[in-house]
């Protein structure tokens, strides 16, 4: 298991796939602490505030003849809003025939389980029941995706003619407070080797840190350990080994 002192991996499927799957490996990796660099920038400190005129309102209520007035105090603690899901163009290129292809990253939105199953088939992952795929997505803390959107000449402003397909995904589970584990990192083989897997994981990490999740982990197959090391993950520095329980049948 690898840890980014700031994060760990996921498991819709047990491995990571840029043709790789997270989870079927026995190495837990841990990442370095990006929390101090990014989370500090996004963390806001809430102050207790009393609205002007509160005491005047209370005073006027008690001074009324034979009337007891109950005054609801205003909320003194401002709730911190959670960052909204992101969606933006990661890469854009124009092909010789004039077709514009955009690679769009999103940290929110729904994933079609049939599209996901097709993507898993492309990277050679074993099939899972669609009902379980849907449940895994639904119960994830965050699902990040990469979509290819092809825009054809003469169709400007008409999304109906655009071709959109899922080419990458990664998801994270979390306790919504301290920890998150990244699972099921995969990229369409025809889009591998372009740095999209690296960008997908980095953007997912940043999105988690913006939610003040500082301990991020993931499980990595032996062939992709170096890929995650280059992203800042490392085996548990304390030398602690992950333990696994498997059904014996």
C-alpha positions in Angstrom: 0.0 0.0 0.0 1.3 3.4 -1.0 0.7 6.5 1.0 0.9 10.2 0.0 1.3 12.0 3.2 -1.7 13.4 2.3 -3.3 10.2 0.6 -4.0 6.5 -0.4 -5.8 4.5 -3.3 -9.1 2.8 -4.3 -11.1 -0.3 -5.2 -14.0 -0.6 -7.5 -11.7 -3.1 -8.9 -8.6 -4.1 -7.0 -5.9 -2.4 -9.1 -4.9 0.8 -11.0 -4.9 0.9 -14.7 -3.3 3.0 -17.2 -3.6 -0.5 -18.0 -3.2 -0.9 -14.2 -5.5 -1.6 -11.4 -5.3 -0.5 -7.8 -6.0 -3.0 -5.1 -4.9 -6.4 -6.3 -1.4 -5.6 -5.3 0.0 -6.1 -1.9 1.9 -2.9 -1.7 0.4 0.0 0.2 1.8 3.4 -0.8 1.6 6.6 1.2 2.0 10.1 -0.3 3.9 13.1 1.0 2.0 15.8 2.8 0.6 18.2 0.2 -1.8 19.3 2.9 0.6 21.9 4.1 0.9 23.4 0.7 -2.6 23.3 -0.7 -5.0 22.7 2.1 -3.6 25.7 4.0 -4.5 27.9 1.0 -8.1 26.7 1.0 -8.7 26.4 4.7 -10.8 29.2 6.1 -11.0 30.1 9.7 -14.5 30.9 11.0 -15.0 33.6 13.6 -17.7 33.9 16.1 -19.7 37.0 15.4 -22.6 38.8 17.2 -24.8 40.8 14.9 -25.1 44.5 15.7 -28.3 45.2 17.4 -28.7 41.9 19.2 -28.5 43.3 22.7 -30.9 46.1 21.7 -33.4 43.6 20.5 -33.2 41.6 23.8 -33.5 44.8 25.8 -36.6 46.0 24.0 -38.2 42.6 24.4 -37.9 42.6 28.2 -39.0 46.2 28.5 -42.4 45.6 27.0 -45.2 45.6 29.6 -46.3 42.1 30.8 -44.9 40.6 27.7 -42.1 37.9 27.7 -40.5 38.0 24.3 -38.3 35.1 23.3 -35.7 36.1 20.8 -33.9 33.5 18.6 -30.2 34.5 18.5 -28.6 34.5 15.1 -26.2 31.8 14.2 -22.8 32.8 15.5 -20.8 30.3 13.6 -20.5 30.6 9.8 -20.6 27.2 8.2 -17.7 26.5 5.8 -19.0 25.6 2.4 -17.5 22.6 0.7 -15.9 23.3 -2.6 -18.1 22.5 -5.6 -17.3 19.8 -8.1 -14.9 21.0 -10.8 -15.1 20.6 -14.6 -12.6 22.0 -17.0 -10.8 21.4 -20.3 -7.5 19.6 -19.5 -6.3 19.3 -23.1 -7.5 20.7 -26.5 -6.2 19.9 -29.9 -7.2 20.4 -33.5 -6.9 17.4 -35.9 -5.9 17.8 -39.6 -9.5 17.4 -40.7 -10.6 20.3 -38.5 -12.1 18.2 -35.7 -11.5 19.7 -32.3 -10.9 17.2 -29.5 -11.2 18.3 -25.8 -10.2 16.2 -22.9 -12.4 17.2 -20.0 -11.7 16.6 -16.3 -14.6 16.4 -13.9 -14.7 15.7 -10.1 -18.5 15.4 -10.1 -21.3 14.1 -12.1 -22.6 10.7 -12.9 -20.8 7.9 -14.6 -22.7 5.5 -16.9 -22.0 2.0 -15.7 -22.1 0.6 -19.3 -19.4 3.2 -20.3 -17.4 2.2 -17.3 -17.7 -1.5 -18.0 -16.6 -0.9 -21.6 -13.5 1.1 -20.4 -12.7 -1.8 -17.9 -12.9 -4.2 -20.8 -10.4 -2.1 -22.8 -7.8 -2.3 -20.0 -8.4 -6.0 -19.4 -10.0 -5.9 -16.0 -12.3 -8.7 -15.0 -16.0 -8.0 -15.3 -18.0 -7.1 -12.3 -21.8 -7.2 -11.9 -23.3 -3.9 -13.1 -25.3 -3.6 -9.9 -22.0 -3.7 -7.9 -20.4 -1.2 -10.2 -23.3 1.2 -9.6 -23.2 0.7 -5.9 -19.4 1.3 -5.7 -19.8 4.6 -7.6 -22.8 5.7 -5.5 -21.0 5.0 -2.3 -17.7 6.7 -3.3 -16.8 10.0 -1.7 -15.5 11.4 -5.0 -15.4 10.1 -8.6 -13.1 11.8 -11.1 -13.4 11.3 -14.8 -11.8 12.1 -18.1 -14.0 12.4 -21.2 -13.0 12.9 -24.8 -15.4 15.4 -26.6 -14.9 15.7 -30.3 -16.4 18.8 -32.0 -16.9 18.6 -35.7 -16.5 21.6 -38.2 -19.7 23.4 -38.8 -21.3 22.2 -35.5 -20.2 25.1 -33.4 -22.7 25.8 -30.6 -24.5 22.5 -31.2 -23.6 19.9 -28.5 -26.0 17.4 -30.1 -23.4 16.7 -32.8 -20.5 16.3 -30.4 -19.1 12.9 -29.7 -18.4 12.2 -26.0 -16.8 9.1 -24.5 -15.4 8.1 -21.1 -11.6 7.6 -21.4 -10.5 7.7 -17.8 -11.7 7.4 -14.2 -10.5 7.3 -10.6 -12.5 7.2 -7.4 -11.9 7.8 -3.7 -13.6 6.5 -0.6 -13.3 8.5 2.6 -14.4 9.0 6.2 -15.2 12.6 5.2 -12.8 14.0 7.8 -9.2 12.7 7.8 -8.6 9.8 5.4 -9.2 8.9 1.8 -8.2 5.9 -0.3 -8.0 6.1 -4.1 -9.3 3.2 -6.2 -9.7 2.1 -9.8 -7.4 4.4 -11.7 -7.8 3.6 -15.3 -7.2 5.3 -18.7 -8.2 4.1 -22.1 -5.2 2.4 -23.7 -5.5 4.5 -26.8 -5.0 7.6 -24.6 -2.1 6.3 -22.5 1.4 7.7 -22.6 0.1 11.3 -22.8 0.3 12.1 -19.1 -3.5 11.9 -18.6 -3.2 9.3 -15.8 -0.8 11.5 -13.9 -3.1 14.5 -14.4 -6.1 12.6 -13.3 -4.5 11.5 -10.0 -3.0 14.9 -9.3 -6.4 16.6 -9.9 -8.1 14.1 -7.7 -5.6 14.6 -4.9 -6.0 18.4 -5.1 -9.8 18.1 -4.9 -9.5 15.9 -1.8 -7.0 18.4 -0.2 -9.4 21.2 -0.9 -11.9 19.3 1.3 -9.3 19.2 4.1 -8.7 15.4 3.6 -5.0 15.2 4.5 -4.2 11.5 4.6 -4.5 9.8 1.2 -3.5 6.2 0.4 -3.8 3.6 -2.4 -2.9 0.1 -3.3 -0.6 -0.4 -6.3 0.4 -3.4 -8.4 4.2 -3.9 -8.6 4.3 -2.7 -12.2 2.9 0.7 -11.3 4.6 1.4 -8.0 7.1 3.7 -9.8 4.3 5.6 -11.4 2.9 6.5 -8.0 6.3 7.2 -6.5 6.7 9.9 -9.2 3.4 11.4 -7.9 4.8 11.6 -4.4 3.5 8.3 -2.9 5.8 6.1 -0.9 5.6 2.9 1.1 4.6 3.5 4.7 7.6 5.3 6.2 6.8 3.7 9.6 7.3 0.3 8.0 3.8 -0.8 8.8 2.4 -3.4 6.4 -1.1 -3.6 5.2 -3.0 -6.8 6.2 -5.6 -8.5 4.2 -8.4 -11.0 4.9 -9.6 -13.2 2.1 -12.5 -15.6 2.1 -11.2 -19.2 2.3 -13.4 -21.1 -0.2 
